Amino acid sequence: MNYLIKGFLIVLVTGLILSSSCKSTGSTLNITEQEQAVFNEKKADTLTIKNDSIEYEIIIIEIGFVTWLKSVAKPPGYYSLSYLENRNSIYVTNWNQRVLQPRVYDPNLYELQINYDPQINYGYDVNYQLYNYFIYFQRKYKQRLGPFAPNI
């Protein structure tokens, strides 16, 4: 997976076949048949979310993510902005810590740090997309980036 951060918040994720060295969360998630079908997709999805007023952008390239976002994730407006910001802050912190520990966490999953500053107002759309990517990522790859299960 490649992530590029050039003055923008950019998350670029490709769906690679993961090695068996992925760390499991140890908890069981209720993955529906619909969600599993999305996880098994083979065509890459690309999603770009911009906040032009503050010049931040998220680009996510991940097999099945756009389909999952449209068919499984809670709709925009379901979560408050403060909820999304709080969760994203936790998820980014844990993600970045894992990037720094490639011998402990699969470097194919956690390649580059994410530049997310909780003091910046990225707006609802950027936070919504980032939050849902973290949920998708945790559920698909059986990871846990926070003290709570990645439920939908």
Secondary structure, 3 states (H helix, E strand, C coil): CCCCCCCCCCCCCCCCCCCCCCCCCCCCCCCCHHHHHHHCCCCEEEEEEEECCCCEEEEEEEECHHHHHHHCCCCCCCCCHHHHHHHHHHHHHHHHHHHCCCCCCCCCCCCCCCCCCCCCCCCHHHHHHHHHHHHHHHHHHCCCCCCCCCCC
